[in-house]
Each structure stands twice: as structure tokens, then as C-alpha cells.
Amino acid sequence: MVQVLFFNISHSEIIIVDPSGLESVSNLSANSINITVNYIEFIFSLSGKQAQNGSNKTKRSPEEPLYLNISNYSVNLPPNNDSTDIYFPDYLELSRGNQTLPFALLLQGANVDKSFYRGFAETVASYGFVVVVPNHESTIITDKGLYAEENEVNDIHEFMISENANSSSPLYGEIDTNTMVLLGHSYGGVASLYAIEGKCQFPFCTGFNFHRPSALKGGAFYGTNLKGPTGSIT
């Protein structure tokens, strides 16, 4: 089951879509970050798990982060050697927990450097996620730049599996490799939507096939739609 959240401040609405195509619409509050992380927590709950901070004795409000301190490290991500930042709850806080963390892949807007998403990534990580933010270079016809592609979804999934098994990784044994969500901004959100659909769509994907990993449970996107230059909204 994959669920998708769209939000756009200019329209003051949130649209939630399930696989059957049914939609529900509600007003968008001023705090779009809390909306996103709370919805991602809802997606996380669909996997039959419940995020916690090492103890299930104390209830918390949905707006309260699970973790107060966020750590990060950088890697060059195979197979394209993409410079990538990874955000996750602080080591000491993680050591008090007894479960693994789901991971979120953030696909950047066109030519938006990963550094611009630091604050957002840290906020999502504070709710109990490993957040992966790559700078992915690709070429659209003759224009080379930071353009997200669908194949990042499978590349990141494979990397998270290897990172979880790597004893020298800061996240060794800490990742729930069966629970993945997508975050996307603008161009990166469109690439994410086609990935969720399982459709290889140029220029976000080259070739004929795209395989959506079963670990992908849903996504939350900003400034994103599939509307073409003419016709109705897809």
C-alpha cells in the first residue's frame, strides 16, 4: 500500500491520495513541516510499526519530536558517486531505543543544492527517521545539473541495505530497510510520483522499465503535480 501527500501553500490545501484514486482534501496549516512529518509518521504506522523513543510508557502529542539531537554524516553514494548527506537521531538517544528506524529519501528540486534542505531533513529525522539527501547530477537533453531521477529510489534502497550491514557505518544495525518513504520538492517530487506509480517516465527515467521497491510505503511532496502544459490535472 502506497499513500501520497501533496501540499502547496498557494492553494492552502492538502490532498491525500490512496492507490484506488480516492482523494481527501483539508486545509493547510501554517506549519507545513509538522504536517509533513506527522503524515510520514502515519505512513510509518501503515507498516504495522509504531515509532518510539526507547520507551512506550509515556504518551506524546503528534507535534512533539521523538529525538532532540540530530547527527549527520556525508558519503559519496554509488553507483554515480553522488555527494550525499544523511541525517539521523543522535547516537546516545538511539542507544536507548530497541528498534530500527525507517528511512526517507529526499529528491531535490531542479538545481537546488542539498544544503538548502538541511533544516527540513533535521526536522524529519527528529521524528524517528534516517533522512538521505543526495546531490544527483543528470543531463536533460543538453543541460547538465542537479536533476533528480527515478533510479535514485532503488540506488538508495540498496545503499541503505548495505549501510545497515556495514559494521563501520554510524547506522550499523539501526535501519529498517523494509520501510522507505519519499520526500520531494518540485522536480524531485515529480520524479517521486512516477517512481511510486512504477512508471519509467522520461526525463526522470531512461530505458523502458522501473521497478518500485516493495519497501516504499508512501511519500510527501511540496510544489509538485503531474499536470502537462495542456489538459486536465493527472
C-alpha positions in Angstrom: 0.0 0.0 0.0 1.4 3.4 -1.0 -0.1 6.7 0.1 0.8 10.2 -1.2 0.5 13.6 0.4 0.6 16.8 -1.7 0.7 20.3 -0.1 1.0 23.7 -1.6 0.8 26.9 0.4 -0.5 28.9 -2.6 -3.6 26.7 -2.6 -3.9 26.3 1.1 -4.9 22.6 0.8 -3.6 19.2 1.5 -4.6 16.4 -0.9 -4.2 12.8 0.3 -4.4 10.1 -2.4 -4.7 6.4 -1.9 -4.0 3.7 -4.6 -7.6 3.5 -5.6 -7.5 7.1 -6.7 -9.8 8.4 -3.9 -8.9 11.8 -2.6 -9.5 13.7 0.7 -8.9 17.4 0.9 -8.3 19.5 4.0 -6.9 23.0 4.8 -3.2 23.6 5.0 -1.9 25.0 8.3 0.9 27.5 8.5 3.4 24.8 9.8 3.9 22.7 6.7 6.9 20.9 8.2 4.8 19.5 11.1 2.1 18.5 8.6 4.7 16.6 6.6 6.4 14.7 9.4 3.1 13.9 11.1 1.8 12.4 7.8 5.0 10.5 7.3 4.5 9.1 10.8 1.1 8.0 9.7 2.6 6.2 6.7 5.1 4.6 9.0 2.2 3.2 11.1 0.8 1.5 8.0 3.7 -0.9 8.1 2.3 -2.2 11.5 5.0 -0.4 13.5 5.0 2.5 15.9 7.8 4.9 16.3 9.1 5.4 19.8 11.9 6.9 21.7 13.0 3.8 23.6 10.0 3.8 25.9 6.3 3.3 25.3 5.2 4.2 28.8 4.8 8.0 28.1 2.4 9.2 25.5 3.3 12.3 23.5 1.5 14.7 21.3 1.9 14.3 17.5 3.7 17.6 17.3 6.4 16.5 19.8 9.6 15.2 18.1 10.9 11.8 19.3 14.5 12.9 19.4 16.1 16.2 20.5 19.5 16.0 18.9 20.3 15.1 15.2 23.6 13.8 13.9 24.7 13.6 10.2 27.4 12.4 8.0 28.3 12.6 4.3 29.1 9.9 1.8 29.7 9.6 -1.9 26.8 7.4 -3.0 27.2 4.6 -5.5 26.8 4.0 -8.4 27.1 7.6 -9.5 29.3 8.9 -6.7 26.6 11.4 -5.7 27.6 13.6 -2.8 25.0 12.8 -0.1 24.1 14.0 3.4 22.5 11.5 5.8 20.6 12.8 8.9 19.6 10.6 11.9 18.8 10.8 15.6 21.8 11.3 17.9 23.8 8.1 18.8 23.1 8.4 22.6 19.4 8.8 22.1 19.4 5.9 19.6 21.2 3.6 22.1 18.2 3.9 24.4 15.9 2.6 21.8 15.2 -1.0 20.9 14.0 -0.8 17.3 15.3 0.2 13.9 14.4 3.4 12.0 12.6 3.8 8.7 14.4 5.9 6.1 13.3 8.8 3.9 14.8 9.7 0.5 14.6 13.4 -0.3 14.6 14.1 -4.0 15.7 17.7 -4.7 14.1 20.4 -6.8 15.8 21.2 -10.1 19.3 22.6 -9.4 18.5 23.0 -5.7 21.6 22.1 -3.7 21.1 19.5 -0.9 22.3 22.1 1.7 19.0 24.0 1.3 17.1 21.0 2.8 19.2 20.7 5.9 16.7 22.2 8.3 13.8 20.2 6.9 15.8 17.0 6.9 16.8 17.5 10.5 13.1 18.1 11.5 12.0 14.9 9.8 14.9 13.0 11.4 13.8 14.2 14.8 10.6 12.2 14.4 12.5 9.0 14.1 13.7 8.7 10.5 17.0 8.3 8.7 16.9 11.1 6.0 19.0 10.8 2.9 19.6 13.9 0.8 21.7 13.4 -2.4 23.1 15.8 -4.9 22.3 13.9 -8.0 23.7 15.1 -11.4 22.0 14.1 -14.6 21.5 15.5 -18.1 18.3 16.7 -19.7 18.9 16.8 -23.4 22.0 19.1 -23.3 21.5 20.6 -19.9 23.6 19.0 -17.1 22.7 19.8 -13.5 21.1 18.7 -10.2 18.1 16.8 -11.7 16.5 14.0 -9.7 15.9 10.7 -11.3 13.7 7.7 -10.5 16.6 5.3 -10.3 17.8 7.0 -7.2 15.0 5.2 -5.4 16.4 1.8 -6.0 20.0 3.0 -5.6 19.3 4.4 -2.2 17.3 1.4 -1.1 20.3 -0.9 -2.0 22.7 1.5 -0.2 20.6 1.5 2.9 20.7 -2.3 3.0 24.5 -2.3 2.7 24.9 0.6 5.2 22.8 -1.3 7.7 25.1 -4.3 7.4 28.3 -2.3 7.5 29.9 -2.5 10.9 31.8 0.7 10.3 28.7 2.7 9.5 27.2 5.1 12.1 23.9 3.4 11.2 25.0 -0.2 11.6 22.0 -2.3 12.6 19.8 0.8 13.0 17.9 1.0 9.7 14.6 -0.6 8.9 15.4 -1.5 5.3 11.8 -2.6 4.7 10.2 0.8 5.4 11.0 3.6 3.0 9.2 6.9 2.2 9.9 9.6 -0.4 10.1 13.3 0.2 10.2 15.5 -2.9 10.4 19.2 -3.9 9.1 20.4 -7.3 11.1 18.4 -9.9 12.1 15.8 -7.4 8.5 15.4 -6.3 7.5 14.6 -9.9 10.3 12.0 -10.2 9.0 10.5 -6.9 5.4 10.3 -8.1 6.4 8.4 -11.3 8.6 6.1 -9.1 5.6 5.4 -6.8 3.5 4.7 -9.9 6.2 2.3 -11.1 6.4 4.1 -14.4 9.6 4.9 -16.3 8.9 8.4 -17.5 11.4 10.5 -19.5 13.3 12.7 -18.5 13.0 11.3 -14.9 13.9 7.8 -16.1 15.6 6.4 -19.1 15.0 3.0 -20.5 11.8 1.0 -20.6 11.2 -0.3 -17.1 11.3 0.9 -13.5 10.9 -1.4 -10.5 9.4 0.1 -7.4 10.9 -1.5 -4.3 8.4 -3.2 -2.0 9.9 -1.2 0.9 8.4 2.0 -0.5 5.3 2.8 1.7 4.4 6.4 0.5 5.6 10.0 0.2 5.1 13.7 1.0 5.7 16.3 -1.7 5.8 20.1 -2.0 5.2 22.2 -5.1 4.6 19.0 -7.2 2.0 17.9 -9.7 1.8 15.8 -12.9 -0.2 18.4 -14.9 1.1 18.8 -18.5 1.1 22.1 -20.4 -2.4 21.3 -21.7 -5.4 19.3 -20.5 -6.6 18.4 -17.0 -4.6 17.5 -13.9 -3.4 13.9 -13.9 
